């Protein structure tokens, strides 16, 4: 077998194994974290009942956590449970130390896991960190009224970092300064995670003669019909 053939087979093997290995490692880490939330208390208690220092049953902590969350959710949807949740909510919001943390966490969780809302509405391009340099961002929502008073038509855009898109920067820009990209959120995350080395099949619009970049902006004009809207504002001007 030639050296070039061995190299190709090795690379092909890495392409197959590396994503699988990364997936298994991440899932195993998540499993250990979730199982350990209650497992750190359950396993020593089971060991004490059996006359041992500890007794580990992998997955038991995760199972109990799942059942506990289901039970809490079931109770919260009933009359008595909803009153208890409302009382707990009011209590936490009345304490100065916990009010800000609890209110922010509550809004974030409801936005991310709610059935009626999506945290990110559109993948966009925004000039960041300086004019002439473009970054991929996620259009979150229209900026609050207190910001709209200073920046007309302002929207909130989350610009993730590479290769860890769970961190990033929140920037406020006028809606006419963003450029809409024909890319799904999942495709954008893949592009960011790979540091730009993996391009989606149809990541950017190619309606213009220059190709490559789909945009709607006052400077470049419109490249596609049908503008997205966010809280009454259009992300671009439809083509005539």
N, C-alpha and C positions, 0 to 999 in steps of 0.2 A: 504494500500500500504506500502510495506516494505521500510525501510530507504535506503537500498542499491539500490532498484529500483528507488526511488526518486532521488538519487545521479546520477544514470546513465542517467535518463531523463534530469536532470539539465545540465549535461555535454554535452549531445547530443544537447540540446537547445543552449548552448553557442557556440558549434562548428558551428551550422547553423547561429546564429545571429551575432556572433562577426565579421566574415569576411564581411558580408553584411553591418554591421554598420560602419566598418572601411572604406569600399568602398564609402559609402554614405557621410561620413564625409570628406574624401579626395576630392571627386568630388564637394561637396558643397563649400569647401574652395577654390578649383581652380575656380569654378564659380564666387565666390565673388571677388576674386583677379582680374580675367579677366574683369568682369562686372564693377569693380570699376576703371579700368584704364581710361576709357572715361566717366563712369557714374558720377564721381566726378565733371565733367564739364557739362555734359548733363542735369543731374537732377536739379541743381540750375537754369540753363538756361530755362528749361521747366517750373520750378516754377515761374520764373520771367515773362514769357509770360502769365501764367495763374493767376498772381497776388498772388502767394504763395511764401513761402520761398524756398521750394523745392517740386518737384513732381517726385516720384520714380516709375519707371516701371521696375520691375525686369527682367533682361535679355536684356534690350534695349542697354545698354552699350556694352554687349558682341556681340549683333547683329551688331551694328554699327562698332565695331572693326573688326568683320569678313568681312563685306562688304568693309571696308577700306583696309584691307590686300588683298582682292581679286582684288580691283581696282588698288592698287599699283603693284601687280603682273602682272595684265593685261597690265598696262602701261609700265612696265619694259621690257616686251617682244616685244613691238613695237619699231619702229625705233627711234622716238623722245624720248620715255621713256628710251630706252637703252642708248642713248647719255647722258641724264640727270643723269642716274645712274652712268655711267662711269665718268662723270664730278664730281659728288658727291664723288665717290670712290677716284678719284685722289686728290680732295681737302682735304679730311680727311687724306690721306696718306702723304700729303705734310706738315701737321701741326705736329710739334714734339710732342706736348702734347697728341694728339689723335691718332697718327700713330700706336703706339704699341698696344694700347687697341683695336682700330678698326680692325687692321690686324689680331690680335689673335682671336677676336670675329667672324670676317668674316670667317676665316678658320674653326673654330669649328662648326659654324652653317652650313656651306656648307658640312662639313664631316658628321654631324649628320643627316641632313635632305636631303642630296644629294641622288639621285637615283642610282648613280653608285658606291657609297662607303659605307662601313659599319664601324662604329667606332671600333667595336671589331670583330676580325676574328676567335678567338678560345679561349676556356677555357683551362687554363693550371695550373699546379702546379709549384711553384717556392720556393726555399729554402729562406724563409724570416720569421722573421728578423735575424735569425742566422742559421748556418749549422745544419741540422738535424730537423729543424722545417719548416713545409711546409705550404704555404698559397695559397689559390685559387686566381688566377689572370686572367686578360683578355689580350690576345695578341693583341696589337694595330697595330703596324707597325714595319718595320725595322727602326733602329735608324738612325738619320741623318749621312751623310758622315763624318762630323766633329767629331762625336763620334766613328764612325767605325774605324777611324785612331788609336784610343786608345784601343778600345775593338773590336776585330775581330768577325764578325758575331753577333754584338749586336742587340738586339731587345728591343722595348719598351713594358713594361708590366704594366698594371694598377692593383694595388692590393687594392680592396675596403675594407672599414671598416664595422664592424657589430655593430648594426643592420641597419646602414644607409649607403648603398652602393654608394650613390651619392658623398661621400667623400672618400679619400683614398690616396695612395702613388703611384707615378710614379717611377719605378725602371728600370734600364738598366742592362740587363744580356746577356751573350753569349747564342746564340740560343741552343747550345748543353746542357745547364744547365736547360732547362725547360722541363717539362713533360706534354705531351698532355693528356687531359682528355676527355673521350667520354660523354660530357655533353653539352647541349645547353646553350646559354647565359641566357635564361629565367629560366632554371632549376638552374643554378648557382646563379642567383639573389634570387630565392626562398630559396635556401639553406643558403645563406648569411643572408637574412632578418630574417630567423627563428633561427639564431645563431646555425645552424647545427642540429636542432631538426627535420627538415623536409627533408628527403632524396628523391631525384628523383628515379623513378623506376629502371633506369639503369644509375646511375650517373657515375660510374667508370667502366673501362674495367676489366674483370675478366678472362683474358686469361692465366695468370700465375697461377702456382699451389698455390701460397700464396693467390691469389685473391685480390679483393678490389681495387687495384690501377692500372690504365692503364697508361703505361708510355712508353716513348721512350727516353732513355738516354744512354750515353756511358757506365755508370756504370752498369745499370740494363739490358742493351740490349734492343732489340725490342720485343714488345708484340703484334704488329698488323701490317698488311701490309698496304701500302698506306700512305705515309707521306704527311702532309699538307705542303704547301709552302707559303712563304711570301716574296715578292719582290726578288725572285731568291734564297732564302735560304730555306732549308728544315728544318722542326721542328723535324725531327727524321730520323733515318736510317731505311728504310724498312726491314722487316724480310726477311731472305734468303729463 
